[in-house]
């Protein structure tokens, strides 16, 4: 039985289920200091003075650390390196870290933190995209308050728009989204001998954290080590932020030469850690008489917050994907990452795509309604097929399963019999059905191709067990299990004997981030490279033990070696093979280093092969609306995905279910509110409302497999995709039930009744 394609149990399930998995707060070290953050109470202002006298007199306090004391550089290494570990000169958002109190106990640190006095000369904050772009806006970032700008230019969109039979123009807005991972951010920095520093923590990008530790401590890379502990969810939120607190804890640990523990409470995690960018999308689309898209002009703005952090790359992905999976010869996209005095935004599952997907998939629905076309049919007409070219001019020459996702989702949801025009729906409780289709470039693409490489070290132990160290992480998505399946089949080992361990930067060189749904593809391929080196050595041993003339005469499958022409004659188990590997003194380890297939992007035109491959999906949502109160329920979601090959179908279904629920939250209830001074008002789960099991609709996951020839066993990557198209599918279903079009998420009863914009 091959492991790939089987719904094998998760390697990490039992420990998590039993509650014995160790998360960062479960760790302790002797002589540890507890660290508490003192934050800005202003959204924008000049930092005049920090008085720590009273705080430092408090019992148990080792000291209060401010920016000037950071031993290395006071800048978090990311894209522009513009965010300080601790504010210096200015505070730029409410909740920004200004000082760190280190004490013997957490309670002592908290008590002292309340006594640190921060003097600020307040300045008028900029609190929204529109405010930031206004001609008279305060200049809070360079000369135009814009972190970055990208464009895509193909054909002549202005001219084509003039000759289009129909032109549609709309504006859409999308809100913040908080990751709400179960485990908040946390790290422990432990100073070692000879100026070394080891940082343990909950994270999804240990190599970014490694950079931050090196920067904050001012040490060389070979003195820093980052060990990822069991991570209770990341969803993009632990891409950039762990670098901030790892740098801070490192500074404390280095200054006092003691371990330093910095664990966030939920409230401060919500206030200070990154979120999904709010978006403003202006779309103009021209079609021919039959609804075929002939021109598109799109302006896309995201609210980046106070520092650039990941905004440039989040924006780039959204720019490239702005129109969705539709053919169009004349397209012009301009995008802007805008600075405001609010928490810096970063990665969240979908990475700049869900905003434009909501806009694009809403507008195409509006076009279908206006032209009297079935919304599923308009996607069939315009959607990518083999041979289509993307907005950046890339030829889709393989693994394009969009049409099959549309057909399968349509069939399974019984779209044809359920869809009818809103005007035909009767009664107070009305049902509606809506559809969305999306595509997603797997991996970092041309925008981040310099980081798109991954390493793996694989060792066959003397007892036949296999140890794999990887450069991507497990954060709940099932990577350790799926990668063990790939490694097992590639090597010929039984799945049970393969262990993929949590990531440690000292085991594998910098392998880039765990984002962009790249793990299965990238780490899977690097494991296959390592296995390809080790397997011939195992076959060499097997050939000797089976008296075969050459290794070409033997095979090794699922832990058993045998003669190809006499498979039943004699079989050698994997443990025996491993033992002999050592007896024969053959090298039992191998290293895999995989570099992503090429991609390209021209900064001037935005043309090029933006990603090496794309995944596709179609969602169909069914809702039930009470026309009197505006309250509604999402009843059912049918979700079809082409991920190339489902390495573990049950994990795929789990990802579809989890992502769907996060998408449902984004669509229906999640939003962050600020007061007029930029203070976040809902920084707790009592006020930031999330979907629960009670809100979970019936979810029907559908696997569609269009293998990619460079993927491990054909797999592409799809961890983010299940969230991405849910919001427009629900919003389109609401329109279908009620005739009310919502262009600003979340879809709330007040909006359906016309009481709120
Ligand atoms: N699923 C769980 N349970 N927890 C997570 O943190 N992160 C998502 C997605 N699914 C996440 C998850 C995000 S943001 C990404 S990029 C992918 O998993 C990463 O996984 P992959 O690279 O293995 O696809």
Boltz pocket constraint, residues with backbone or C-beta under 6 A from the ligand:
constraints:
  - pocket:
      binder: B
      contacts: [[A, 233], [A, 234], [A, 235], [A, 236], [A, 348], [A, 349], [A, 350], [A, 473], [A, 475], [A, 476], [A, 477], [A, 478], [A, 479], [A, 514], [A, 515], [A, 516], [A, 517], [A, 518], [A, 519], [A, 520], [A, 655], [A, 658], [A, 717], [A, 718], [A, 719], [A, 720]]
      max_distance: 6.0
